[in-house]
């Protein structure tokens, strides 16, 4: 019984084996979850990052992924856009969604004044640090010193309430 079970486990491991060229394309510390090939290159989702045609985007830097019939558009927290055509995405969409959601520790909306508010988002970085970002309502100037001061005060309150 034990040998049969062991043989089955070995067979499953072989069945789920990631191709060597996919493993070689990622950081050795990253564990490949899924991958897909497209005309623009390979898309690889790991436990710690998304690889788009050789570009490594740690999950805490991915704001969201948007899917259409052509493929994937990734928007980063820095406002950059990356596009990958993936006619057959396999499990990539579900893994991207799951990893982005998993990177968010806190997402709290706080009204600032009569003009609007800010969403305070904490994401867990690869080294377990918390990376906070301010997502101001449309029409608010993120460079406005008064709004920044209100957002910083709101952040301190949210950090205290969550113990972060």
PyMOL commands that set and color helices and strands:
alter all, ss='L'
color gray80, all
select helices_A, chain A and resi 2-15+20-24+59-61+92-103+145-162
alter helices_A, ss='H'
color red, helices_A
select strands_A, chain A and resi 32-38+41-46+49-52+55-58+62-67+71-76+81-85+104-113+116-124+130-136
alter strands_A, ss='S'
color yellow, strands_A
deselect
rebuild
show_as cartoon
